[in-house]
């Protein structure tokens, strides 16, 4: 019993640290692939780490009107993203802290981080922060139910709301498709794009005032505060990708904690994340950013697909 | 394995139909139709391999050449000529259309259980998806104003019927299949010309204007 607890705690720390270490690399990799598609050189692969190191070395500049909410925002956001990593199976088919809760806790934790960041953006009273927060919440209000419906679809297939049990169930079932899997995958891919601020929804590379969503929200931040936000956003992106992999393509995930199985699982996981990164890059490169008022339409399509995925399970 | 591929492709076709509902740019809608037809060809080829029915290879080849390349190319040329690229205002806005289509899919799936083959397994999903696509196609036809979108909706319906014909029944005679293929291409050609005439006369693709008399 105690050994299990130690193992779970160790796994939780290992997963959190591992994902935190890889997350900036993923962002830079997508940037690099996008640049190559546009015949540019792109940043070096370690640029994400350089940026974080630079931001952490700076002093933090805060507005005079900022209260503790402004200071707490990025920290809560970061903490929520890190704790969410412990609820998702990455290499082994079990979530480290799965006794704490399943899908609902995961969605709730992510929502908590978003809430903290949005309130912090409103705190200084700058028009940009408020605008960004309201836009982010508009998208989130549609994206969150879609995420939950998509997750429920898989939960229904495996018969458990607990992500660890769910993934090992799916893994043992072997590759068997139901139309709802594909519908949910399509829905959740749109959510991945929307939640991580990728191009049809938001442009991560611009600070053009009319189009920003996420960037407008964190415009006021500088130095270590900004570094925390950036790092947590990268981590969230990796987390969503891992979740997609877990639910729809768990092939290769380790069933037990043996070294060779984990090695294979790590390779498989990296390959699948790379594949998703390529898909995201292609989506970003081939689409134009949608007008803000069209974004809810796109997200409502994914909501519809996720709902349909769930409905078809019963028919 | 065969069942997985079939279900995956059929579900992909349904997703493409949904994206067509949520889509206003005509070029994207045409590309979606191309993808949908490609998936149909994959379904036909898969069945041809698994059940050893070589005539279905011809169906797959015809589908790819005609529906994935020729028809989209022709429709894109029509759009290029008349220079109208977007569906401006459908009779029903996108979220409402999506809701209706959700309902239609549920109906399609529910009805599919009434078929003798539709109770369970792969054919349940194939019939369900085909019926849903058929209903979505009909729905698109009545709610969209642009003639091109209506043609695409008609073609979606045709694809849906093909899914059932190929996937569930033991197939059509070869000559019928050839006939249908030529019918489709002829219909698209005629409709394309018709669209150009409508645009030439009314300076718009909006078919709701056709109800007004013009001296």
HADDOCK unambig.tbl for C-alpha pairs under 7 A between the chains (distance, minus, plus):
assign (segid A and resid 176 and name CA) (segid B and resid 4 and name CA) 6.34 0.50 0.50
assign (segid A and resid 177 and name CA) (segid B and resid 4 and name CA) 5.34 0.50 0.50
assign (segid A and resid 177 and name CA) (segid B and resid 7 and name CA) 6.79 0.50 0.50
assign (segid A and resid 177 and name CA) (segid B and resid 8 and name CA) 6.93 0.50 0.50
assign (segid A and resid 178 and name CA) (segid B and resid 7 and name CA) 6.60 0.50 0.50
assign (segid A and resid 179 and name CA) (segid B and resid 7 and name CA) 5.85 0.50 0.50
assign (segid A and resid 179 and name CA) (segid B and resid 8 and name CA) 6.40 0.50 0.50
assign (segid A and resid 179 and name CA) (segid B and resid 11 and name CA) 5.08 0.50 0.50
assign (segid A and resid 182 and name CA) (segid B and resid 8 and name CA) 6.69 0.50 0.50
assign (segid A and resid 182 and name CA) (segid B and resid 11 and name CA) 6.23 0.50 0.50
assign (segid A and resid 183 and name CA) (segid B and resid 11 and name CA) 6.81 0.50 0.50
assign (segid A and resid 183 and name CA) (segid B and resid 15 and name CA) 6.61 0.50 0.50
assign (segid A and resid 297 and name CA) (segid B and resid 94 and name CA) 6.66 0.50 0.50
assign (segid A and resid 297 and name CA) (segid B and resid 95 and name CA) 6.32 0.50 0.50
assign (segid A and resid 300 and name CA) (segid B and resid 95 and name CA) 6.60 0.50 0.50
assign (segid A and resid 301 and name CA) (segid B and resid 22 and name CA) 6.68 0.50 0.50
assign (segid A and resid 304 and name CA) (segid B and resid 98 and name CA) 6.77 0.50 0.50
assign (segid A and resid 304 and name CA) (segid B and resid 102 and name CA) 6.92 0.50 0.50
assign (segid A and resid 308 and name CA) (segid B and resid 102 and name CA) 6.43 0.50 0.50
assign (segid A and resid 315 and name CA) (segid B and resid 109 and name CA) 6.43 0.50 0.50
assign (segid A and resid 315 and name CA) (segid B and resid 110 and name CA) 6.21 0.50 0.50
